Amino acid sequence: MIIEEFIEGSLHSHSAFIRNGKIAIDFFVDEFCTVYPYQVNCSNSPSALASDLQARLRESIDRIITHLNVVDGVFHTQFIVRGDDFYLIETTRRCPGDLYPELIMKSSGVDYIALFLAPFLGETMLATQIPRHDLWARHTISRDHDIVLGGVQNTFSSKGFIYYPIRHVGEKVVAAPFGRVGIIFIQFSDQNELFLETPRMKNYITLHEL
């Protein structure tokens, strides 16, 4: 039996690329679970986290990297912030799912996939580009019950709207966390609007059921 403390707070991720034992470049993302309580379905980049908290988290990851002698490549962490404290939930060396790299590439202009692949190909990561800070949110469309998909309708009024379908009309989509209809990306022009609307994104999507 394993007993752990249940930590409540805001959920975030830190995706860092390690080169020669140091963080060469990294990204912070805010994450939300609005359909299934333990599955991220909304996220935004850049993050609303204060710069001092980002620096403290980065220092902790640096210590882990040094202690474990981590080789070049991605080092991805999910963590919860409660008050002034943060708690590491999971660290992994795999590429995050649900088109996470696409969110980073759209918001920062940095080629996340190229950085991820470089160590596997024996190439040097060129992580010297200064990221820009375009405002993008990602939403994985799902429901809390099984459906037969009849269509997807959105009411976002945004200059940037991109939809990647996973299921097509007439297909069965099982309830979250196992089923996904598709993934959308929305570009915002105002940072406060980005932070406010990202956790509400499911309210702007209507799924028609057959």
C-alpha positions as CSV (number, residue, x, y, z in Angstrom):
1,M,0.0,0.0,0.0
2,I,1.3,3.4,-0.9
3,I,-0.1,6.5,0.9
4,E,0.6,9.9,-0.5
5,E,-0.5,13.4,0.4
6,F,-3.3,14.8,-1.9
7,I,-2.0,18.1,-3.2
8,E,-4.5,20.7,-4.3
9,G,-3.4,23.8,-6.3
10,S,-2.8,24.9,-9.8
11,L,-1.3,22.5,-12.3
12,H,1.7,23.4,-14.6
13,S,4.4,21.9,-16.7
14,H,8.0,22.7,-17.3
15,S,9.6,21.3,-20.5
16,A,13.4,21.7,-20.5
17,F,16.0,20.7,-22.9
18,I,19.3,19.6,-21.4
19,R,22.7,20.2,-23.0
20,N,26.0,19.3,-21.3
21,G,24.3,18.9,-18.0
22,K,22.5,22.3,-18.0
23,I,19.1,23.6,-19.1
24,A,19.7,25.1,-22.5
25,I,16.2,26.3,-23.1
26,D,12.9,25.7,-21.3
27,F,9.2,26.4,-21.4
28,F,6.4,26.8,-18.8
29,V,2.8,26.0,-19.5
30,D,-0.4,26.4,-17.4
31,E,-2.6,23.3,-17.4
32,F,-6.3,22.6,-16.5
33,C,-8.4,19.5,-16.1
34,T,-12.0,20.5,-16.9
35,V,-13.7,17.3,-18.0
36,Y,-11.9,14.4,-16.3
37,P,-10.2,15.5,-13.0
38,Y,-6.8,13.9,-13.7
39,Q,-6.4,14.5,-17.4
40,V,-5.2,17.8,-18.8
41,N,-7.5,19.1,-21.6
42,C,-6.7,22.8,-21.6
43,S,-3.3,24.6,-21.5
44,N,-1.8,27.9,-22.4
45,S,1.6,29.3,-23.3
46,P,3.1,31.5,-22.1
47,S,2.4,30.7,-18.4
48,A,0.9,33.0,-15.8
49,L,3.5,31.8,-13.2
50,A,5.5,34.5,-11.5
51,S,9.1,34.7,-12.7
52,D,10.5,34.1,-9.3
53,L,8.6,30.8,-8.9
54,Q,9.8,29.8,-12.4
55,A,13.3,30.5,-11.3
56,R,13.0,28.4,-8.1
57,L,11.5,25.5,-10.1
58,R,14.3,25.7,-12.6
59,E,16.9,25.6,-9.8
60,S,15.3,22.4,-8.5
61,I,15.4,20.8,-11.9
62,D,19.0,21.8,-12.3
63,R,19.8,20.0,-9.0
64,I,18.1,16.9,-10.2
65,I,19.9,17.0,-13.5
66,T,23.3,17.4,-11.8
67,H,22.6,14.7,-9.2
68,L,21.4,12.1,-11.7
69,N,23.9,13.1,-14.4
70,V,21.2,13.5,-16.9
71,V,22.3,13.3,-20.5
72,D,21.2,15.6,-23.4
73,G,17.5,15.7,-24.3
74,V,14.1,16.6,-23.0
75,F,13.3,16.7,-19.2
76,H,9.6,17.2,-18.8
77,T,8.0,17.9,-15.4
78,Q,4.4,18.4,-14.2
79,F,4.0,20.2,-10.9
80,I,1.4,21.7,-8.7
81,V,1.6,25.2,-7.2
82,R,0.0,25.9,-3.8
83,G,0.6,29.3,-2.4
84,D,4.3,30.0,-2.6
85,D,5.3,26.3,-2.7
86,F,5.5,23.9,-5.6
87,Y,5.3,20.1,-5.7
88,L,6.8,17.9,-8.4
89,I,4.2,15.4,-9.6
90,E,6.0,13.7,-12.4
91,T,9.2,14.0,-14.3
92,T,9.8,12.2,-17.6
93,R,12.1,12.1,-20.6
94,R,9.4,11.3,-23.1
95,C,7.7,13.8,-25.5
96,P,4.5,15.1,-24.0
97,G,1.3,14.1,-25.8
98,D,-1.8,15.8,-27.3
99,L,0.3,17.9,-29.6
100,Y,2.0,19.7,-26.7
101,P,5.0,20.5,-28.9
102,E,2.7,22.3,-31.3
103,L,1.6,24.6,-28.5
104,I,5.2,25.4,-27.7
105,M,6.2,26.0,-31.4
106,K,3.2,28.3,-32.0
107,S,3.7,30.4,-28.9
108,S,7.5,30.6,-28.9
109,G,8.6,30.0,-32.5
110,V,11.1,27.4,-31.2
111,D,11.2,24.1,-33.1
112,Y,10.4,21.7,-30.1
113,I,10.4,18.6,-32.3
114,A,13.9,19.4,-33.7
115,L,15.2,19.9,-30.1
116,F,13.6,16.6,-29.0
117,L,15.0,14.6,-31.9
118,A,18.6,16.0,-32.0
119,P,20.1,13.8,-29.2
120,F,18.6,10.6,-30.8
121,L,20.2,11.6,-34.1
122,G,23.6,12.4,-32.6
123,E,23.2,16.0,-33.4
124,T,23.9,19.1,-31.3
125,M,20.7,20.9,-30.0
126,L,20.7,24.4,-31.4
127,A,18.8,25.8,-28.4
128,T,20.1,29.4,-28.7
129,Q,17.0,31.0,-30.2
130,I,15.3,33.6,-28.0
131,P,11.6,32.5,-27.8
132,R,8.9,35.0,-28.6
133,H,5.8,35.1,-26.5
134,D,2.7,34.8,-28.8
135,L,-0.5,33.9,-26.9
136,W,-1.8,30.4,-27.6
137,A,-4.1,28.0,-25.9
138,R,-4.7,24.3,-26.6
139,H,-7.8,22.3,-25.9
140,T,-8.3,18.6,-26.3
141,I,-12.0,18.0,-27.0
142,S,-13.6,15.2,-24.9
143,R,-16.8,14.5,-23.0
144,D,-17.6,12.8,-19.7
145,H,-19.9,10.2,-21.4
146,D,-19.7,8.1,-24.6
147,I,-21.1,9.7,-27.8
148,V,-21.5,9.0,-31.5
149,L,-20.0,12.1,-33.1
150,G,-22.4,14.1,-35.2
151,G,-20.2,17.2,-35.7
152,V,-18.1,19.9,-34.0
153,Q,-19.0,23.5,-33.8
154,N,-17.0,26.3,-32.3
155,T,-18.0,29.9,-31.2
156,F,-14.5,31.3,-30.8
157,S,-14.0,34.7,-32.3
158,S,-10.2,34.6,-32.7
159,K,-7.9,35.4,-35.6
160,G,-6.1,32.1,-35.0
161,F,-8.1,28.9,-34.9
162,I,-6.7,25.5,-35.9
163,Y,-8.5,22.2,-35.5
164,Y,-6.9,18.7,-35.7
165,P,-9.6,16.0,-35.9
166,I,-9.0,12.7,-34.2
167,R,-12.5,11.2,-34.7
168,H,-14.9,11.7,-37.7
169,V,-18.6,12.1,-37.9
170,G,-20.4,8.8,-37.2
171,E,-17.6,7.4,-35.1
172,K,-18.0,6.4,-31.4
173,V,-16.0,8.5,-28.9
174,V,-15.7,7.0,-25.5
175,A,-15.7,9.1,-22.3
176,A,-12.6,10.9,-21.0
177,P,-9.9,10.0,-20.2
178,F,-9.9,7.5,-23.0
179,G,-11.7,9.2,-25.9
180,R,-10.7,12.4,-27.8
181,V,-12.6,14.1,-30.6
182,G,-9.9,16.4,-31.7
183,I,-7.4,19.1,-30.6
184,I,-7.8,22.8,-31.2
185,F,-5.4,25.7,-30.9
186,I,-6.6,29.3,-30.3
187,Q,-4.5,32.4,-30.6
188,F,-5.3,35.4,-28.3
189,S,-4.4,39.0,-28.7
190,D,-4.6,39.9,-25.0
191,Q,-2.7,38.1,-22.2
192,N,-5.4,38.5,-19.5
193,E,-7.9,37.1,-21.9
194,L,-5.6,34.1,-22.5
195,F,-5.4,33.3,-18.8
196,L,-9.1,33.9,-18.3
197,E,-10.4,31.9,-21.2
198,T,-8.1,28.9,-21.4
199,P,-9.8,26.9,-18.6
200,R,-13.2,27.8,-20.2
201,M,-12.4,26.5,-23.6
202,K,-14.8,23.6,-23.5
203,N,-17.7,26.1,-23.2
204,Y,-17.0,27.4,-26.7
205,I,-17.2,23.9,-28.3
206,T,-20.5,22.3,-29.1
207,L,-20.5,18.5,-30.0
208,H,-23.4,17.3,-31.9
209,E,-24.3,13.7,-31.1
210,L,-26.0,11.2,-33.3
